[in-house]
Amino acid sequence: MTGTDRRLSSLSSALTAKERALLVLRSWKEDKDEDPAWRRTMPPDQAREFSYYIDLMNGINRNLVPLVMQLEANVEMLSLRSGWLSTFLLWQVNVDRITEFIEWETTELVTETEYAELERKAREEYKPLDELVVLLVERHEGWTDADLAPEQPDDPHDGVIVMPQAWERVEGEKRAEIAALVKDGTLEGQGRGKSLQVGSFYDWLGEKPPVKPGWAKTYDVRPDDQADAVGMHRYGRERAWEAYRRGPTAPIPFMDGLEVDTGEPSRVDEIVEAHKERMKAGVEEQWPSLLALEQVVSEVAVKFDGEDPALPVLRDVLDSSREKLEGLKAETERYTGPFELPEPGEAEVAFVRDLAERRPP
């Protein structure tokens, strides 16, 4: 034995059982062979304590592996489900852009006869009093300078707006005017007060009633002899609407500008709702499992004077699982709104602790 070997052996002989175990742990974590002197120079009275620490290291890095692997697999499955939800969302957003273009930038073909019937129905339709009052106020041309104010206070040349009190004054005047016309029989009316419905209004204005399609910018009126072309056009629009209706209508219902009323939920909507529920339930289920594992590993770290007992592979899985679950919670909350994650129960922590402290056979 050389002088260096004797000095190292002397140093090793002075180590406590915990210090020997920590040296072994660090060699494991660095994927290096442990120094045989750590065990060879160990006094007999340290053997029991040393074995205890080695068993803890094995308990963390062997016994807990099945639980950690199951956690990792479950989190990956949730990530896939999140991907499916994102696909549904992108599907909806892209289709919404198409339908919005159809609604605001295209025309719907109708024959002259069909349009005349639409005008007749619009003329006979009773309109809510509030809707007609707003129409008349918007057309009002008698605003005074005192009724108007700059749209941007710091830039009086940018434009003007009607002051709220002026709008309310003229609104009251128009409301009283329409009510008086109904009372003297000039306009037809149903109901009273705010529930008043008014008919023959556009005849009184001397205008044709506005006729707007439900899913186009305006009507394109064609001669009756083009009825076949109009029918083909309508068939194509109906197919486009049906394709939209079959897709997801609102994966994120509280996002403005994305939701269009398509009537009954589609089959895809049911699938989307199921994914939302399973995502939330999955995150709520896996989070306590992760916390239980982290708690037990931390408890063992305390026994090792703060040294993390988890080998790099195990630590990477635990850390990445936490990061992914936190991200999945944030993603899920886009669909469900905020929710709190549960803490692990005492029984769950006790099970993991018992597994970590179980001596290998």
BELPE-V687200 format. One record per residue. RES is the residue in one small letter. PHI is phi as a letter, one per 30 degrees, with the letter a starting at -180 (* if undefined). OMEGA is omega in whole degrees, 0 to 359 (NA if undefined). D_LAST is the distance of its C-alpha to the last C-alpha in Angstrom with 2 decimals. Layout:
res->{RES & RES}
phi->{PHI & PHI}
omega->{OMEGA & OMEGA}
d_last->{D_LAST & D_LAST}
//
This chain:
res->{m & t & g & t & d & r & r & l & s & s & l & s & s & a & l & t & a & k & e & r & a & l & l & v & l & r & s & w & k & e & d & k & d & e & d & p & a & w & r & r & t & m & p & p & d & q & a & r & e & f & s & y & y & i & d & l & m & n & g & i & n & r & n & l & v & p & l & v & m & q & l & e & a & n & v & e & m & l & s & l & r & s & g & w & l & s & t & f & l & l & w & q & v & n & v & d & r & i & t & e & f & i & e & w & e & t & t & e & l & v & t & e & t & e & y & a & e & l & e & r & k & a & r & e & e & y & k & p & l & d & e & l & v & v & l & l & v & e & r & h & e & g & w & t & d & a & d & l & a & p & e & q & p & d & d & p & h & d & g & v & i & v & m & p & q & a & w & e & r & v & e & g & e & k & r & a & e & i & a & a & l & v & k & d & g & t & l & e & g & q & g & r & g & k & s & l & q & v & g & s & f & y & d & w & l & g & e & k & p & p & v & k & p & g & w & a & k & t & y & d & v & r & p & d & d & q & a & d & a & v & g & m & h & r & y & g & r & e & r & a & w & e & a & y & r & r & g & p & t & a & p & i & p & f & m & d & g & l & e & v & d & t & g & e & p & s & r & v & d & e & i & v & e & a & h & k & e & r & m & k & a & g & v & e & e & q & w & p & s & l & l & a & l & e & q & v & v & s & e & v & a & v & k & f & d & g & e & d & p & a & l & p & v & l & r & d & v & l & d & s & s & r & e & k & l & e & g & l & k & a & e & t & e & r & y & t & g & p & f & e & l & p & e & p & g & e & a & e & v & a & f & v & r & d & l & a & e & r & r & p & p}
phi->{* & d & d & d & d & d & d & d & d & d & d & d & d & d & d & d & d & d & d & d & d & d & d & d & e & d & d & d & d & c & h & c & d & d & d & e & d & d & c & d & c & d & d & e & d & c & e & d & d & d & d & d & d & d & d & d & d & d & d & d & c & b & d & d & e & e & d & d & d & d & e & d & d & d & d & d & d & d & d & d & d & d & d & d & d & d & d & d & d & d & e & d & d & d & d & d & d & d & d & d & d & d & d & c & b & c & c & c & d & b & d & e & d & d & d & d & d & d & d & d & d & d & d & d & d & d & c & d & e & e & d & d & d & d & e & d & d & d & d & d & c & c & d & c & d & d & d & c & b & e & d & c & e & d & b & d & c & d & k & b & b & d & d & e & d & d & d & d & d & d & e & d & d & d & d & d & d & d & d & d & d & d & d & d & i & d & c & d & b & b & i & b & i & d & d & d & c & c & c & h & d & d & d & d & d & i & b & d & d & d & b & b & d & d & b & a & d & a & d & c & d & c & e & d & d & c & e & d & d & d & d & d & d & d & d & d & d & d & d & d & d & d & d & d & d & d & d & d & c & a & e & c & d & c & d & d & i & c & c & b & d & c & i & d & e & d & d & d & e & d & d & d & d & d & d & e & d & d & d & d & d & d & d & d & d & d & d & d & d & d & d & d & d & d & d & d & d & d & d & d & d & d & d & c & h & j & d & d & d & d & d & e & d & d & d & d & d & d & d & d & d & d & e & d & d & d & d & d & d & d & d & d & d & d & c & c & i & d & a & c & c & d & d & d & d & d & d & d & d & d & d & d & d & d & d & d & c & d & d & d & d}
omega->{180 & 178 & 179 & 180 & 180 & 179 & 179 & 179 & 178 & 178 & 180 & 181 & 183 & 183 & 172 & 179 & 180 & 180 & 177 & 180 & 178 & 177 & 177 & 180 & 181 & 177 & 176 & 184 & 178 & 180 & 178 & 176 & 177 & 179 & 180 & 182 & 181 & 180 & 185 & 183 & 185 & 177 & 181 & 184 & 176 & 188 & 183 & 181 & 179 & 179 & 179 & 181 & 178 & 178 & 177 & 179 & 178 & 180 & 179 & 191 & 176 & 185 & 183 & 183 & 179 & 179 & 181 & 179 & 178 & 177 & 181 & 180 & 180 & 179 & 178 & 178 & 177 & 178 & 176 & 179 & 176 & 177 & 178 & 179 & 178 & 177 & 178 & 181 & 179 & 176 & 182 & 183 & 182 & 179 & 178 & 179 & 179 & 182 & 177 & 177 & 179 & 184 & 188 & 186 & 180 & 178 & 177 & 182 & 172 & 175 & 179 & 180 & 179 & 181 & 178 & 178 & 177 & 178 & 180 & 179 & 179 & 180 & 183 & 184 & 176 & 183 & 176 & 180 & 183 & 180 & 181 & 177 & 179 & 179 & 181 & 178 & 179 & 180 & 184 & 182 & 184 & 179 & 176 & 178 & 180 & 180 & 189 & 178 & 177 & 178 & 175 & 184 & 182 & 182 & 184 & 180 & 184 & 182 & 181 & 175 & 178 & 178 & 182 & 182 & 178 & 178 & 181 & 179 & 181 & 176 & 177 & 179 & 182 & 178 & 179 & 180 & 181 & 180 & 179 & 179 & 176 & 183 & 181 & 175 & 178 & 176 & 176 & 180 & 176 & 180 & 183 & 177 & 182 & 179 & 182 & 174 & 188 & 177 & 179 & 185 & 183 & 172 & 178 & 177 & 184 & 181 & 171 & 179 & 177 & 178 & 183 & 178 & 181 & 186 & 177 & 180 & 180 & 176 & 172 & 187 & 181 & 177 & 182 & 181 & 175 & 183 & 180 & 179 & 178 & 180 & 179 & 178 & 181 & 179 & 179 & 179 & 179 & 178 & 178 & 180 & 179 & 177 & 177 & 183 & 181 & 182 & 177 & 184 & 181 & 176 & 175 & 190 & 184 & 174 & 182 & 172 & 183 & 189 & 175 & 182 & 180 & 180 & 182 & 178 & 179 & 177 & 179 & 177 & 180 & 178 & 180 & 180 & 179 & 179 & 178 & 182 & 181 & 176 & 182 & 180 & 181 & 178 & 179 & 181 & 185 & 182 & 178 & 178 & 178 & 181 & 179 & 178 & 181 & 181 & 182 & 177 & 179 & 178 & 179 & 178 & 177 & 180 & 177 & 178 & 176 & 179 & 179 & 182 & 183 & 175 & 186 & 181 & 180 & 180 & 180 & 180 & 179 & 182 & 181 & 178 & 177 & 182 & 181 & 180 & 177 & 177 & 180 & 177 & 179 & 179 & 181 & 181 & 174 & 183 & 188 & 191 & 184 & 173 & 181 & 178 & 182 & 173 & 178 & 177 & 181 & 181 & 181 & 179 & 180 & 179 & 180 & 180 & 180 & 180 & 181 & 183 & 182 & 180 & 180 & 182 & NA}
d_last->{37.13 & 39.43 & 40.64 & 38.58 & 35.41 & 36.29 & 36.91 & 33.61 & 31.81 & 33.78 & 32.84 & 29.14 & 29.43 & 30.80 & 27.88 & 25.90 & 22.11 & 22.43 & 24.91 & 22.68 & 19.88 & 22.65 & 23.92 & 20.61 & 20.42 & 24.02 & 23.59 & 20.85 & 23.26 & 26.10 & 24.20 & 25.11 & 23.61 & 22.84 & 25.20 & 23.80 & 25.95 & 23.85 & 21.19 & 23.69 & 26.03 & 23.58 & 24.71 & 22.35 & 22.85 & 21.34 & 17.97 & 16.37 & 17.97 & 17.25 & 13.47 & 13.92 & 15.83 & 13.65 & 10.72 & 13.56 & 14.67 & 11.49 & 11.40 & 15.00 & 15.10 & 12.12 & 11.19 & 14.94 & 16.11 & 16.56 & 18.60 & 20.58 & 21.31 & 22.49 & 24.63 & 26.11 & 27.00 & 28.59 & 30.60 & 31.80 & 32.98 & 34.87 & 36.42 & 37.68 & 39.14 & 40.82 & 42.30 & 43.70 & 45.32 & 46.82 & 48.24 & 49.86 & 51.28 & 52.76 & 54.15 & 55.87 & 57.21 & 58.65 & 60.26 & 61.62 & 63.37 & 65.05 & 66.10 & 67.42 & 69.51 & 70.85 & 71.74 & 73.43 & 74.85 & 75.88 & 78.61 & 78.61 & 81.40 & 83.61 & 87.00 & 90.08 & 90.16 & 86.51 & 87.07 & 90.18 & 88.18 & 85.50 & 88.26 & 89.82 & 86.59 & 86.00 & 89.57 & 89.13 & 85.75 & 85.70 & 84.02 & 82.47 & 84.87 & 82.40 & 81.98 & 85.75 & 86.26 & 83.87 & 85.71 & 89.06 & 87.82 & 86.40 & 89.84 & 91.73 & 94.03 & 95.70 & 93.25 & 95.02 & 94.03 & 92.88 & 90.49 & 88.73 & 86.50 & 84.98 & 81.64 & 80.46 & 82.12 & 82.12 & 83.79 & 86.68 & 87.41 & 84.01 & 85.00 & 85.69 & 84.05 & 85.54 & 84.98 & 82.95 & 85.84 & 88.25 & 85.95 & 85.61 & 89.42 & 90.21 & 87.41 & 89.10 & 92.46 & 91.20 & 89.44 & 92.71 & 94.67 & 92.57 & 92.62 & 96.44 & 96.77 & 94.77 & 96.86 & 100.19 & 98.99 & 98.92 & 95.19 & 93.39 & 90.73 & 88.13 & 86.56 & 87.32 & 86.14 & 82.93 & 82.27 & 85.59 & 85.43 & 88.37 & 89.96 & 92.70 & 91.64 & 91.99 & 95.34 & 96.49 & 95.29 & 97.11 & 94.00 & 91.95 & 88.64 & 85.61 & 83.70 & 80.28 & 77.76 & 74.29 & 72.55 & 75.06 & 77.25 & 80.45 & 82.21 & 84.00 & 86.93 & 88.13 & 91.20 & 90.75 & 91.38 & 88.03 & 86.14 & 84.17 & 82.90 & 82.06 & 80.13 & 78.06 & 77.35 & 76.27 & 74.02 & 72.26 & 71.75 & 70.39 & 67.86 & 66.80 & 66.41 & 64.42 & 62.07 & 61.58 & 61.11 & 58.31 & 56.31 & 54.35 & 56.88 & 55.02 & 51.34 & 52.17 & 54.85 & 55.75 & 56.68 & 60.47 & 62.41 & 59.85 & 60.33 & 63.06 & 63.80 & 63.33 & 63.43 & 60.56 & 57.05 & 56.17 & 53.24 & 51.78 & 52.10 & 49.89 & 47.24 & 47.55 & 47.17 & 44.03 & 42.51 & 43.53 & 41.88 & 38.64 & 38.60 & 39.04 & 36.50 & 33.94 & 34.45 & 34.31 & 31.01 & 29.21 & 30.51 & 28.56 & 25.31 & 26.14 & 27.14 & 23.97 & 21.90 & 24.50 & 24.57 & 20.90 & 21.08 & 24.28 & 22.84 & 20.25 & 23.22 & 25.12 & 22.55 & 23.08 & 26.84 & 27.43 & 25.60 & 24.18 & 20.40 & 20.60 & 21.11 & 24.51 & 23.43 & 21.63 & 24.53 & 27.09 & 25.75 & 25.74 & 29.21 & 30.68 & 29.45 & 31.20 & 34.30 & 34.47 & 34.03 & 36.75 & 38.97 & 38.32 & 39.25 & 42.49 & 43.18 & 42.60 & 44.92 & 47.69 & 47.60 & 46.73 & 47.93 & 45.84 & 42.87 & 40.31 & 36.57 & 34.42 & 31.92 & 28.36 & 28.08 & 26.19 & 23.85 & 23.01 & 22.35 & 20.27 & 18.05 & 17.55 & 17.14 & 14.44 & 12.52 & 13.22 & 12.24 & 8.91 & 6.39 & 3.81 & 0.00}
//
